[in-house]
Amino acid sequence: MKIAVPLTENSLAMHFGHCDRFAVMIVDDNGTVISRENLIPPPHEPGVLPAWLHSLGVTHIIAGGMGSRAQSLFAENNISVVVGAPLKPPEVLASMCATGQLEGGDNICDH
């Protein structure tokens, strides 16, 4: 799996579109993070981030909050979305996702 986690000041961004970078990690089926890159995204405009992450081979995105339009755009780019993620380090979230232990929570985004 290749998992992206939006970050603001090295913590999970509560809204993916307001992040200053993405932690992009390759994670094996056992939840071990094989590699991690911190990447600065292109400017946030509708459709840009899903296409950019898709071009990087990302298969999953974990966010605190995300609007329904963005979720649809990620789905169109074959990227699974988890919203309402808890405030944990990116590697922990990615490991939980890879092993099926990450459950979404309340989506803090209402647009």
VENTA-V89448 format. One record per residue. OMEGA is omega in whole degrees, 0 to 359 (none if undefined). Layout:
((OMEGA) (OMEGA))
//
This chain:
((172) (190) (177) (176) (179) (183) (168) (182) (176) (175) (178) (176) (181) (173) (187) (184) (181) (182) (177) (175) (175) (166) (179) (188) (169) (185) (178) (184) (179) (179) (179) (177) (182) (180) (177) (173) (171) (185) (176) (183) (172) (179) (183) (173) (182) (176) (185) (184) (176) (180) (179) (180) (176) (180) (178) (180) (179) (180) (182) (172) (180) (183) (173) (179) (182) (178) (183) (178) (179) (179) (178) (179) (176) (179) (178) (179) (178) (177) (178) (184) (169) (177) (181) (180) (178) (180) (180) (177) (183) (181) (178) (179) (180) (179) (178) (179) (183) (182) (177) (182) (182) (177) (177) (178) (180) (176) (183) (182) (183) (176) (none))
//
